[in-house]
Amino acid sequence: MRNDRLAIVTGSGGGIGQAVVAALLDQGWRVLGLDRAAASTDRPGFETWPVDLADAEALASVLPRLPACQALVHAAGVLRTAPLGELDPAAGELMWRLHVAAPSQLADAIVPAMAARGAGRVVLIGSRVAQGMPGRSQYAAVKAALVALARSWAAEVAVSGVTINVVSPGATRTAMLADPGRAGSPPRLPPIGRLIEPAEVAGLVAYLLSDGAGAITGQEIPICGGSSLAG
């Protein structure tokens, strides 16, 4: 297996990010995790840098030290829910910082160097909620913005051999489901009758980072257990 490829993965301490780390290590990648949480594994080839991704200054202090990488996966996330009449500006700002501002800082620092080298992969973890859902308007807005960013960036660097895509899961079995911040908006079980597993999302992410996915860019790909089916 190759061990010359480095992926930077945000949110590596749990949930989808942790599953992505495991999948990439299995495929011979080296992984650098960026997360407030402690390292999720002590497997060879993995290290974690502690950073609060929602803190623009803290993230900016890390960026100059990041090594050259072949892939970037932004999996860090937080969900806060509220209906109209009870929207929380602080919650909206937190989600914007983590889901939009942080990947913007990272991509601005990392992707131009990928383009200069003529190769690179970026995957952003979106959400099916980006299409809109009652009680989750602020979360839907930041996830929709993430798709717009990805498509715009992909158009800029496609000629340089860099691909940028969004993987948008439906309800996924992570600790986020038990977060008190989403108590007013329980998850909707997909038609397959169970939650999406983080490893299933990670498998799609790993494919999009592979050589075989070189012609896929600027796409939002759902992994939703049938939730996008009509009827």
Secondary structure, 3 states (H helix, E strand, C coil): CCCCCEEEEECCCCHHHHHHHHHHHHCCCEEEEEECCCCCCCCCCEEEEECCCCCHHHHHHHHHHCCCCCEEEECCCCCCCCCCCCCCHHHHHHHHHHHHHHHHHHHHHHHHHHHHHCCEEEEEECCHHHHCCCCCHHHHHHHHHHHHHHHHHHHHHHHHCEEEEEEEECCECCHHHHCHHHCCCCCCCCCCCCCECHHHHHHHHHHHCCHHHCCCCCCEEEECCCCCCCC
